[in-house]
Amino acid sequence: MAGFLKRLLLGEQGLVVIFIAAFALVSATVPNFLTDRNMLGLFQSVVTIGIVSCTMMLCLASRDFDLSVGSIVAFAGMVAVMASNATGSIPLGLLAALACGAFVGFVNGVVIAKLRINALITTLATMQIVRGLALISSDGRAVGINDPIFYRLALSKALGVPTPVWVMLILFAIFGFVLNRTVFGRNTLAIGGNPEASRLAGVDVDATRIWIFALQGLVCGVAGILLASRITSGQPNAATGLELSAISACVLGGVSLAGGRAAITGVIVGVLILGIAENAMNLLNIQAFYQYLVRGVILLLAVLLDNIRSRGLR
């Protein structure tokens, strides 16, 4: 029995078993959970967390953090809407949002890699700076979308599945391939395992870390565009707390806070577990105050599981 529990906690298959058990429990106890409409709503609700978790996985795997992702998502959404309204061109607005997101991520990477400032402090500072820029640029108010075509980014469907869900699935596939099949992915895991040994082995540690944060910013730009399209406006206060949800999903999915270990399948399962928990609470009409409590407990359990996995693997 003890051996089974150990495999359940340490192995990737064990995480899938936990997910299946949670899914079955919620399906049996929560009314209307298994309806087609609710399943589509569940997948749409995890799009932002899922997209950001793709690159948060790389940050954590390389022994870094990024607490600025929520602010970048909100700022990118604001830029997309304001640039589209100002130029009358949606493509220009989208490009501006992606460029702003990638630039903020690049700045994070340079400060962390070149100036040797702790990632936690750096991204905590940029979280405040970028959120402030979003509030200043909009005077603290939501900015409406002038062109209705912008809405179609979130409302359109392919094969009955909303476009944002397809974008999330494509990014999962891309970053799963990057992590497992490319030199960049192997270098990321190597840096997380031992940065100094990686440097001695010829890995350009600084460049890799800069690329990771730039990709994080770019992906936050994608998430910000889709979120602005879904809520039909640029909201300077959007995506508050997103960084903790993304970290929770990654750690639940087996990404080590100590670096060097990550798997995209685990991240997908972690994202779905968070989505199911929130969806079930909404269906049961649980007040938002208690939902904060549940999210905090999930984050604590995720860190506890990470510690157990780390000790078990050692």
matplotlib code that plots the C-alpha trace (Angstrom):
import matplotlib.pyplot as plt

x = [0.0, 2.8, 4.5, 1.4, 0.9, 4.5, 4.1, 0.8, 2.5, 5.8, 4.7, 3.1, 0.6, -0.4, -1.3, -3.6, -5.2, -5.8, -7.4, -9.7, -10.8, -11.5, -13.4, -15.5, -16.3, -17.4, -19.4, -21.3, -21.9, -22.3, -25.5, -25.1, -21.3, -21.2, -23.5, -22.0, -22.5, -20.7, -17.8, -17.2, -17.5, -14.9, -12.4, -13.0, -12.5, -9.0, -7.7, -5.9, -4.3, -3.5, -1.8, 0.3, 1.2, 2.9, 5.8, 5.5, 6.5, 9.8, 10.4, 10.0, 12.0, 14.9, 14.7, 13.0, 9.7, 7.5, 5.1, 4.4, 2.3, -1.1, -0.1, 1.4, -1.9, -3.9, -1.5, -1.4, -5.2, -5.3, -2.7, -4.5, -7.8, -6.4, -4.1, -6.9, -9.2, -6.5, -5.4, -8.6, -6.5, -7.0, -3.8, -1.8, -3.4, -2.6, 1.0, 1.4, 0.1, 2.4, 5.4, 4.7, 4.3, 7.5, 9.4, 8.4, 9.4, 12.7, 13.4, 12.7, 15.1, 17.9, 17.6, 17.6, 20.3, 22.6, 22.2, 21.9, 18.8, 16.6, 13.7, 11.2, 12.1, 12.5, 9.1, 7.4, 8.7, 7.6, 4.2, 3.6, 5.1, 3.2, -0.1, 0.5, 1.1, -2.2, -4.1, -2.4, -3.0, -6.7, -7.1, -8.2, -11.2, -12.2, -11.7, -14.4, -13.7, -14.8, -14.7, -17.0, -14.6, -12.4, -15.0, -14.9, -11.4, -13.1, -16.6, -15.6, -15.5, -13.8, -15.4, -17.7, -14.8, -14.1, -11.0, -9.3, -9.4, -7.7, -5.1, -4.4, -4.2, -1.8, 0.4, 0.4, 1.6, 4.3, 5.8, 5.5, 7.6, 10.0, 10.5, 11.0, 12.4, 14.7, 18.1, 16.4, 14.2, 17.0, 19.1, 16.2, 16.0, 19.8, 19.9, 17.2, 19.1, 22.5, 23.2, 26.9, 27.4, 25.3, 27.6, 30.7, 29.1, 28.9, 25.2, 24.6, 22.7, 22.1, 20.7, 18.5, 17.0, 16.4, 14.6, 12.5, 11.2, 10.7, 8.6, 6.7, 5.9, 4.9, 2.5, 1.1, 0.4, -1.6, -3.5, -4.2, -5.6, -8.0, -9.1, -9.9, -11.8, -13.8, -14.7, -15.3, -13.0, -9.5, -9.6, -6.6, -7.5, -7.9, -6.0, -5.3, -3.8, -3.2, 0.5, -0.4, -2.9, -0.4, 2.3, -0.3, -1.2, 2.5, 3.4, 0.4, 1.5, 4.8, 7.0, 9.6, 10.0, 13.7, 14.0, 15.2, 11.9, 8.8, 6.3, 3.7, 1.2, 1.4, 0.8, -2.3, -3.7, -2.8, -4.7, -7.7, -7.7, -7.8, -10.6, -12.7, -12.4, -13.5, -16.2, -17.7, -17.7, -19.5, -22.1, -22.7, -23.1, -20.2, -19.4, -16.3, -14.9, -14.7, -13.2, -10.2, -9.8, -10.0, -7.4, -5.0, -5.4, -4.7, -1.6, -0.4, -1.1, 0.8, 3.9, 3.5, 3.3, 6.4, 8.3, 7.2, 8.2, 11.6, 12.4, 11.1, 13.2, 16.3]
y = [0.0, 2.4, 1.6, 2.3, 5.7, 6.6, 5.8, 7.8, 10.9, 10.7, 9.4, 11.2, 8.3, 8.9, 12.5, 11.2, 8.8, 11.7, 13.7, 10.9, 10.3, 14.1, 14.2, 11.2, 12.6, 16.0, 14.4, 12.2, 15.0, 18.3, 18.8, 19.8, 19.3, 16.8, 18.8, 19.8, 23.5, 23.2, 21.3, 24.0, 26.6, 24.7, 24.6, 28.3, 29.2, 27.7, 29.2, 32.1, 30.0, 27.2, 29.5, 31.3, 27.9, 26.8, 29.2, 29.4, 25.7, 26.8, 29.5, 27.1, 24.4, 26.7, 27.6, 31.0, 32.7, 35.2, 37.1, 39.7, 37.5, 38.8, 42.4, 41.7, 39.9, 42.9, 45.4, 43.5, 43.4, 47.2, 47.8, 45.5, 47.4, 50.9, 50.4, 48.8, 51.7, 54.3, 52.9, 51.3, 48.2, 45.0, 43.3, 46.4, 46.3, 42.6, 43.1, 45.9, 43.8, 40.9, 43.3, 44.9, 41.5, 40.2, 43.4, 43.3, 39.6, 40.5, 43.2, 40.8, 38.3, 40.9, 42.2, 38.7, 37.2, 40.1, 42.2, 39.2, 40.4, 37.7, 36.7, 36.9, 40.6, 41.5, 40.2, 41.5, 45.0, 44.7, 43.3, 46.7, 48.8, 47.1, 47.2, 50.8, 51.5, 49.7, 51.9, 55.1, 54.5, 54.0, 56.4, 53.4, 52.7, 49.9, 50.7, 49.5, 47.8, 49.9, 47.2, 44.2, 42.0, 42.0, 40.0, 37.2, 36.2, 34.7, 34.0, 32.1, 28.3, 25.5, 22.1, 23.2, 24.2, 27.9, 29.4, 30.3, 26.6, 25.6, 28.3, 26.8, 23.3, 24.4, 26.1, 23.0, 21.0, 23.5, 23.9, 20.2, 19.7, 22.4, 20.9, 17.3, 17.5, 20.5, 21.6, 24.7, 22.5, 20.2, 23.3, 24.7, 21.5, 21.4, 25.0, 24.2, 21.1, 22.9, 26.3, 26.3, 22.8, 23.8, 26.9, 24.7, 22.3, 25.1, 26.2, 29.9, 30.2, 33.9, 33.8, 30.9, 32.6, 35.8, 33.7, 32.0, 35.3, 36.8, 33.8, 34.2, 37.8, 36.9, 34.2, 36.6, 38.9, 36.1, 35.5, 39.2, 39.5, 36.6, 37.7, 41.2, 39.7, 37.5, 40.2, 42.7, 45.4, 46.2, 45.9, 47.4, 45.2, 42.0, 38.7, 39.7, 36.7, 34.8, 34.3, 32.2, 30.1, 29.4, 28.4, 26.2, 24.5, 23.8, 22.6, 20.4, 19.0, 17.9, 20.9, 21.3, 24.6, 23.6, 23.4, 20.7, 18.7, 19.4, 17.6, 19.3, 16.5, 17.1, 20.8, 20.1, 17.9, 20.6, 23.2, 21.0, 20.2, 23.9, 24.4, 21.6, 22.9, 26.4, 25.2, 22.9, 25.8, 28.0, 25.3, 24.8, 28.6, 28.8, 32.4, 34.0, 34.4, 30.6, 30.2, 32.2, 29.9, 26.8, 28.3, 28.9, 25.4, 24.0, 26.1, 24.9, 21.3, 21.8, 22.9, 20.0, 17.6, 19.1, 18.7, 15.0, 14.4, 16.0, 13.9, 10.8, 11.3, 12.0]
z = [0.0, 0.9, -2.4, -4.3, -2.6, -3.3, -7.0, -7.0, -5.6, -7.5, -10.9, -13.8, -14.1, -10.5, -11.3, -14.1, -11.6, -9.2, -12.0, -13.1, -9.5, -9.0, -12.3, -11.4, -8.0, -9.3, -12.1, -9.6, -7.1, -9.0, -11.0, -14.7, -14.6, -17.6, -19.9, -23.3, -22.5, -19.1, -20.6, -23.3, -20.6, -18.4, -21.3, -22.0, -18.4, -18.3, -21.5, -19.9, -17.2, -19.7, -22.1, -19.5, -17.8, -21.1, -20.5, -16.7, -16.9, -18.6, -16.0, -13.1, -14.8, -15.2, -11.4, -12.0, -11.2, -13.1, -10.9, -13.6, -15.9, -14.7, -15.2, -18.7, -19.7, -18.6, -20.2, -23.5, -23.6, -23.1, -25.8, -28.3, -27.8, -27.6, -30.6, -32.7, -31.8, -32.6, -35.9, -37.1, -37.8, -35.7, -37.0, -35.9, -32.5, -32.1, -33.2, -30.8, -27.9, -28.8, -29.1, -25.7, -24.0, -25.5, -24.6, -21.0, -20.8, -22.5, -20.0, -17.2, -18.7, -19.1, -15.6, -14.1, -16.3, -16.9, -13.8, -11.5, -9.7, -8.1, -10.4, -7.6, -6.9, -10.5, -11.6, -8.4, -9.4, -13.1, -11.9, -10.2, -13.0, -15.8, -13.9, -13.2, -16.9, -17.7, -15.2, -16.3, -20.0, -19.4, -16.6, -14.5, -16.6, -19.0, -22.7, -25.1, -28.4, -31.4, -34.1, -33.6, -35.6, -32.5, -30.6, -33.2, -31.9, -28.8, -30.2, -33.4, -33.4, -35.4, -35.4, -32.6, -30.3, -29.5, -31.2, -27.8, -26.8, -30.1, -29.5, -26.0, -27.4, -30.1, -27.6, -25.4, -28.4, -29.4, -25.9, -25.2, -28.4, -27.4, -23.9, -25.0, -28.5, -28.8, -27.5, -26.0, -23.9, -22.8, -21.9, -19.9, -17.8, -17.4, -16.2, -13.6, -12.5, -12.1, -13.7, -13.1, -14.6, -17.6, -18.1, -17.9, -20.4, -23.0, -22.5, -22.8, -19.6, -19.8, -23.3, -22.5, -19.5, -21.5, -24.2, -21.6, -20.2, -23.7, -24.6, -21.4, -22.3, -25.8, -24.7, -22.1, -25.0, -26.7, -23.5, -23.1, -26.6, -26.2, -22.8, -24.0, -26.9, -24.5, -22.0, -24.9, -23.5, -22.2, -18.5, -16.5, -13.5, -15.5, -14.7, -11.0, -9.3, -12.5, -11.6, -8.5, -10.5, -13.2, -10.7, -8.9, -12.1, -13.0, -9.6, -9.4, -12.7, -11.4, -12.4, -9.6, -7.8, -7.4, -11.2, -13.6, -13.8, -16.0, -18.3, -20.4, -19.8, -16.1, -16.6, -18.7, -15.9, -13.3, -15.4, -15.7, -11.9, -11.2, -13.8, -12.4, -8.9, -9.9, -12.2, -9.5, -7.0, -9.4, -10.2, -6.4, -6.0, -3.5, -2.7, -4.1, -0.5, -0.1, -3.6, -2.5, 0.4, -1.8, -4.3, -1.4, -0.1, -3.6, -3.9, -0.5, -1.5, -4.7, -2.9, -0.4, -3.3, -4.9, -1.6, -1.4, -5.0, -4.5, -1.4, -3.1, -6.2, -4.1]

ax = plt.figure().add_subplot(projection="3d")
ax.plot(x, y, z, "-o")
ax.set_aspect("equal")
plt.show()
